[in-house]
């Protein structure tokens, strides 16, 4: 969901490609990146893909703190979904910042554990959880996991190689065994959004000024027309709670034309039996921080343009994933 031009009103509600997320203010339309210059971000340029630079000081300190605490608590021995949820909880209260992925003029690997938009939270949490579970908490392992999830086939090769729509992020990472789409198991039904927003709003995406990049992104949009998808309509979300597990990735389907999903985060589970509660952990633009919304179904119900959800379960790498 990249940064959108603040001068284009419709683009302000476009959240197809990674880099900005929907507003989660009840009964309001989603919003894009705020007006003003792109945020200053710590970046890691990867050329070639096996040449990984060091983390910036803030992210290095955060990563060291989280992985050290994980070792002290024996987190690596927990079920993988619980590891994912635990990592996310270490980031509660961190600020929301939109537009980070599109700030650099050329495609770079953004690695930041101090601030997030919704997708960067998902990718960073999964990357850190992977290194904890595999007990390889080197910075190189963390960065490699971010790249593996963010780019088509795990190969970073310019702007068009990024998985800009969640539909393609889900399909690509499912195919490569990083996540498994479990929406059907939780009561999903077919849906077929027409995904065209980036190509039909070219002026809102500075990187699409390049004709070759525009053609490549348009081609990827066309390919999505053949991808079979299912979602859980908002009225049925609570009925699917029993099939949801801690750390499952959640994406919110939208009624906005040309888009598939506008927001993402994690299933957050507390309690057992009759006391079991299913919430939503996410980087919230409305609250300007990483937070847990206490009830997933209520959260989706209260956002006007959200029509339902998809669920993707992170695959435990300790089992060969």
Backbone torsions as a table, in degrees:
resi	resn	phi	psi	omega
1	UNK	NA	86.9	-172.5
2	UNK	-74.9	174.6	177.4
3	UNK	-64.3	141.3	-179.7
4	UNK	-115.4	146.6	177.9
5	UNK	-62.4	125.9	-179.9
6	UNK	-69.4	-10.1	179.6
7	UNK	-86.4	-7.2	-179.3
8	UNK	-107.2	107.4	-172.0
9	UNK	-61.1	-46.4	-177.6
10	UNK	-67.2	-34.8	179.8
11	UNK	-64.8	-22.0	179.2
12	UNK	-67.8	-15.8	176.1
13	UNK	-106.8	6.5	-179.4
14	UNK	-87.6	124.0	-176.9
15	UNK	-136.3	34.4	-176.0
16	UNK	-72.3	-42.2	-169.9
17	UNK	-104.2	149.1	-170.0
18	UNK	-66.0	135.9	177.1
19	UNK	143.4	-19.8	174.2
20	UNK	-149.4	154.4	-173.2
21	UNK	-128.7	166.3	-178.2
22	UNK	-67.8	151.3	166.5
23	UNK	-67.9	138.7	175.4
24	UNK	-109.5	30.0	171.5
25	UNK	-73.2	125.5	-178.2
26	UNK	-54.0	136.1	175.6
27	UNK	62.7	25.3	176.2
28	UNK	-121.3	157.6	176.1
29	UNK	-75.1	152.6	177.0
30	UNK	-63.5	154.8	176.5
31	UNK	-126.1	157.1	179.8
32	UNK	-96.8	-149.6	-179.1
33	UNK	-69.5	148.8	179.8
34	UNK	-69.3	162.2	177.4
35	UNK	-65.5	158.7	179.5
36	UNK	110.1	179.5	-177.1
37	UNK	-69.3	157.6	178.3
38	UNK	-60.0	150.7	-179.2
39	UNK	-66.4	146.6	172.2
40	UNK	-72.9	129.1	-176.7
41	UNK	-129.3	151.5	171.4
42	UNK	-81.9	125.4	-176.3
43	UNK	-124.4	153.7	173.8
44	UNK	-122.0	114.4	179.3
45	UNK	-87.2	126.2	-175.9
46	UNK	-113.2	99.5	176.9
47	UNK	-145.8	107.5	-3.7
48	UNK	-77.1	-172.9	-172.1
49	UNK	-67.8	-18.6	-179.0
50	UNK	-95.2	9.0	178.5
51	UNK	-106.4	97.5	-173.1
52	UNK	-105.2	121.5	179.5
53	UNK	-77.0	172.2	-179.5
54	UNK	-78.3	157.3	177.6
55	UNK	-73.6	154.3	171.9
56	UNK	-68.7	164.0	-171.0
57	UNK	-60.2	-43.7	-177.9
58	UNK	-65.0	-43.8	180.0
59	UNK	-70.5	-39.0	177.9
60	UNK	-60.5	-41.9	179.7
61	UNK	-66.8	-41.8	179.1
62	UNK	-64.9	-42.6	179.8
63	UNK	-64.1	-43.1	178.5
64	UNK	-62.9	-40.5	-179.9
65	UNK	-64.3	-46.9	-177.0
66	UNK	-65.8	-46.7	-177.4
67	UNK	-69.9	-33.0	176.6
68	UNK	-66.2	-43.5	178.3
69	UNK	-65.8	-36.0	177.4
70	UNK	-62.4	-41.9	177.6
71	UNK	-64.3	-42.3	-178.0
72	UNK	-63.9	-33.5	-177.5
73	UNK	-95.1	-1.7	-178.7
74	UNK	66.0	34.9	-175.6
75	UNK	-63.2	-30.2	-177.4
76	UNK	-62.1	-17.6	-180.0
77	UNK	-89.2	-4.1	-179.0
78	UNK	-79.8	161.8	170.1
79	UNK	-55.5	148.4	-170.1
80	UNK	-62.0	-40.9	178.8
81	UNK	-60.3	-35.6	177.7
82	UNK	-69.4	-33.5	174.8
83	UNK	-62.6	-46.4	179.1
84	UNK	-58.4	-47.9	-179.5
85	UNK	-63.1	-40.3	179.7
86	UNK	-61.3	-44.6	179.5
87	UNK	-61.3	-45.2	178.3
88	UNK	-57.7	-38.6	-179.3
89	UNK	-65.8	-25.0	178.1
90	UNK	-71.3	-12.5	-175.8
91	UNK	-108.2	4.7	178.9
92	UNK	-56.6	137.0	178.4
93	UNK	89.0	-10.5	176.8
94	UNK	-66.2	146.4	-172.9
95	UNK	-72.9	150.9	172.8
96	UNK	-87.3	129.5	174.8
97	UNK	-136.5	125.1	-179.2
98	UNK	-90.3	159.0	168.5
99	UNK	78.9	13.0	-173.1
100	UNK	-67.2	-37.3	-175.6
101	UNK	-69.6	-28.8	-177.1
102	UNK	-96.3	1.9	-179.7
103	UNK	-64.3	-44.4	179.1
104	UNK	-68.6	149.6	179.9
105	UNK	-72.7	-29.2	174.5
106	UNK	-119.7	156.9	-175.8
107	UNK	-61.7	124.6	179.0
108	UNK	-134.4	161.6	-179.9
109	UNK	-89.6	109.4	179.9
110	UNK	-83.4	123.5	178.4
111	UNK	-129.6	108.6	-175.1
112	UNK	-149.3	122.5	177.7
113	UNK	-108.9	18.5	-178.7
114	UNK	-111.6	-14.6	-179.5
115	UNK	-160.7	153.6	-168.2
116	UNK	-149.6	152.7	153.1
117	UNK	-102.2	-176.3	-171.3
118	UNK	-63.9	-41.7	-177.0
119	UNK	-74.3	-37.9	178.0
120	UNK	-63.7	-32.9	174.7
121	UNK	-62.4	-48.0	-179.1
122	UNK	-59.6	-50.0	-176.5
123	UNK	-64.7	-42.8	-178.4
124	UNK	-68.6	-41.2	178.0
125	UNK	-62.0	-45.8	179.6
126	UNK	-63.9	-38.4	179.8
127	UNK	-65.5	-44.9	179.9
128	UNK	-66.7	-42.2	178.9
129	UNK	-59.7	-40.6	179.0
130	UNK	-60.2	-45.9	-177.9
131	UNK	-66.9	-35.7	178.0
132	UNK	-66.8	-46.9	-178.7
133	UNK	-62.1	-39.3	-178.4
134	UNK	-85.1	-3.7	-179.6
135	UNK	54.5	40.6	171.7
136	UNK	-130.4	87.0	-172.7
137	UNK	-100.7	35.2	173.5
138	UNK	-74.5	151.8	175.2
139	UNK	-57.1	-34.9	-179.5
140	UNK	-62.5	-39.4	179.7
141	UNK	-66.3	-41.5	178.5
142	UNK	-62.2	-48.5	-178.8
143	UNK	-65.2	-39.4	179.5
144	UNK	-61.7	-36.8	179.5
145	UNK	-68.6	-38.4	176.5
146	UNK	-60.6	-47.9	179.9
147	UNK	-62.4	-40.4	-177.3
148	UNK	-61.3	-35.6	-179.4
149	UNK	-82.6	-34.4	-167.3
150	UNK	-80.8	-24.3	-171.6
151	UNK	-118.3	148.3	-177.7
152	UNK	-56.9	119.5	-177.3
153	UNK	69.1	7.1	-178.3
154	UNK	81.0	5.5	-176.5
155	UNK	-104.4	119.5	178.9
156	UNK	-87.1	115.2	-177.0
157	UNK	-148.0	62.8	178.3
158	UNK	89.8	175.4	-175.1
159	UNK	-57.1	-41.3	-176.1
160	UNK	-71.4	-14.5	178.8
161	UNK	-81.2	-13.1	177.6
162	UNK	-73.2	144.5	178.7
163	UNK	-83.3	87.8	-168.8
164	UNK	-73.1	-33.2	179.3
165	UNK	-101.9	143.9	179.8
166	UNK	-63.2	-30.2	177.0
167	UNK	-56.2	-44.8	-179.4
168	UNK	-78.0	-31.8	173.9
169	UNK	-59.2	-46.6	-179.1
170	UNK	-63.6	-49.1	-177.2
171	UNK	-64.4	-43.1	-177.9
172	UNK	-67.0	-44.6	-179.1
173	UNK	-73.3	-27.8	173.8
174	UNK	-68.3	-46.2	-179.5
175	UNK	-59.1	-35.8	-176.8
176	UNK	-92.5	8.1	172.7
177	UNK	75.7	24.1	178.7
178	UNK	-90.5	-39.0	172.3
179	UNK	-134.1	165.2	176.1
180	UNK	-130.1	123.5	179.8
181	UNK	-69.8	116.8	-178.2
182	UNK	-115.5	18.7	-176.7
183	UNK	-59.3	-42.2	-179.0
184	UNK	-60.7	-36.7	-179.3
185	UNK	-67.0	-23.3	-179.1
186	UNK	-100.4	17.1	175.4
187	UNK	98.3	23.2	-178.2
188	UNK	-70.6	152.8	177.2
189	UNK	-128.3	157.9	-176.7
190	UNK	-65.1	145.5	167.3
191	UNK	-150.4	157.0	-172.8
192	UNK	-141.3	79.4	177.4
193	UNK	-67.9	147.5	176.0
194	UNK	-92.3	109.7	-169.5
195	UNK	-98.9	102.6	-174.6
196	UNK	-142.3	5.6	-166.0
197	UNK	-62.2	-43.7	-176.0
198	UNK	-64.6	-44.7	-178.2
199	UNK	-70.7	-30.5	-179.3
200	UNK	-87.6	-5.4	175.3
201	UNK	-130.0	49.6	-173.8
202	UNK	-55.4	-40.2	-175.9
203	UNK	-64.1	-19.0	-179.4
204	UNK	-81.2	-9.2	-176.0
205	UNK	-121.1	98.5	-176.0
206	UNK	-53.4	-34.9	-178.6
207	UNK	-66.4	-21.6	-178.8
208	UNK	-82.3	1.8	174.3
209	UNK	-65.0	-26.2	176.2
210	UNK	-76.5	123.9	-174.1
211	UNK	-61.7	-39.6	-179.2
212	UNK	-66.0	-40.5	178.5
213	UNK	-66.0	-42.5	178.3
214	UNK	-60.8	-43.4	179.8
215	UNK	-63.6	-40.2	-179.1
216	UNK	-67.2	-43.2	179.1
217	UNK	-64.8	-40.8	177.8
218	UNK	-61.4	-39.0	178.6
219	UNK	-64.9	-40.6	178.4
220	UNK	-66.5	-36.4	175.9
221	UNK	-62.0	-44.5	-179.3
222	UNK	-61.3	-37.5	-179.6
223	UNK	-65.4	-28.7	-179.6
224	UNK	-67.8	-18.4	178.6
225	UNK	-63.3	-23.2	-179.6
226	UNK	-96.1	3.8	-178.5
227	UNK	-87.4	123.2	177.6
228	UNK	-78.9	130.6	-178.7
229	UNK	-131.4	153.1	171.4
230	UNK	-130.8	154.2	175.8
231	UNK	-144.0	163.8	175.8
232	UNK	-101.7	111.8	178.1
233	UNK	-56.6	150.0	-172.4
234	UNK	-58.1	-30.9	-179.3
235	UNK	-70.8	-15.9	-176.2
236	UNK	-107.9	2.4	-173.4
237	UNK	-61.6	-48.9	-177.0
238	UNK	-60.9	-32.1	179.4
239	UNK	-67.5	-19.1	179.9
240	UNK	-96.5	5.6	-176.1
241	UNK	-56.2	-38.4	-176.1
242	UNK	-62.2	-26.8	-179.1
243	UNK	-87.1	-5.4	-178.3
244	UNK	-94.9	144.9	-177.2
245	UNK	-124.7	158.1	176.0
246	UNK	-54.9	138.6	176.3
247	UNK	84.4	-4.3	174.8
248	UNK	-61.5	139.6	176.2
249	UNK	-80.9	134.8	178.7
250	UNK	-118.4	135.4	172.1
251	UNK	-127.1	140.4	-175.2
252	UNK	-96.5	116.3	175.3
253	UNK	-70.1	154.5	-174.1
254	UNK	-131.4	157.3	174.0
255	UNK	-93.7	-0.5	180.0
256	UNK	-68.5	128.7	-176.1
257	UNK	-59.8	135.8	177.0
258	UNK	86.5	-5.2	-176.6
259	UNK	-113.0	163.1	174.8
260	UNK	-109.3	-53.9	-176.9
261	UNK	-137.0	151.8	-177.3
262	UNK	-123.1	-7.3	-176.8
263	UNK	-158.5	156.1	179.8
264	UNK	-152.1	161.1	179.6
265	UNK	-179.3	-147.9	-175.0
266	UNK	-130.6	147.2	165.5
267	UNK	-64.3	134.3	178.2
268	UNK	-123.2	115.7	-174.4
269	UNK	-112.0	133.2	172.2
270	UNK	-131.3	152.9	175.8
271	UNK	73.4	175.1	180.0
272	UNK	-138.4	161.0	176.8
273	UNK	58.2	-134.0	-178.4
274	UNK	-68.4	-16.0	179.7
275	UNK	-93.2	2.4	-177.8
276	UNK	-69.5	132.4	179.8
277	UNK	-127.0	138.8	-179.9
278	UNK	-115.3	109.1	179.3
279	UNK	-109.4	-168.5	-176.0
280	UNK	-135.2	114.9	178.5
281	UNK	-97.8	124.8	-172.4
282	UNK	-160.3	164.5	171.2
283	UNK	-88.4	110.6	-171.0
284	UNK	-97.9	122.6	175.6
285	UNK	-73.6	-28.1	179.2
286	UNK	-69.0	-39.0	-179.7
287	UNK	-96.0	-8.9	-179.2
288	UNK	58.8	37.8	178.9
289	UNK	-165.5	165.9	171.1
290	UNK	-77.0	130.8	-173.8
291	UNK	-150.7	172.6	171.1
292	UNK	-115.7	117.9	170.1
293	UNK	-82.4	129.7	-165.2
294	UNK	-67.7	-25.3	-178.7
295	UNK	-136.8	118.5	-176.1
296	UNK	-60.3	-48.5	-177.5
297	UNK	-62.4	-40.9	179.5
298	UNK	-66.2	-37.9	178.1
299	UNK	-59.9	-49.5	-178.3
300	UNK	-66.0	-40.3	-179.0
301	UNK	-58.4	-35.9	-172.8
302	UNK	-86.6	-3.1	177.2
303	UNK	-103.1	115.8	-168.5
304	UNK	-54.4	-46.3	-172.5
305	UNK	-88.4	-0.2	177.1
306	UNK	-87.4	128.7	-175.3
307	UNK	-107.6	-14.5	-178.2
308	UNK	168.4	-165.0	-175.0
309	UNK	-140.8	159.7	163.5
310	UNK	-118.3	154.2	-178.5
311	UNK	-124.8	128.4	175.6
312	UNK	-126.2	126.6	-176.8
313	UNK	-94.8	121.8	176.0
314	UNK	-58.9	133.7	-179.0
315	UNK	-85.4	130.9	-178.6
316	UNK	-65.5	113.4	-178.7
317	UNK	-67.6	-17.8	178.7
318	UNK	-71.6	-14.4	177.7
319	UNK	-102.1	21.6	178.6
320	UNK	92.1	6.1	-179.9
321	UNK	-76.0	NA	NA
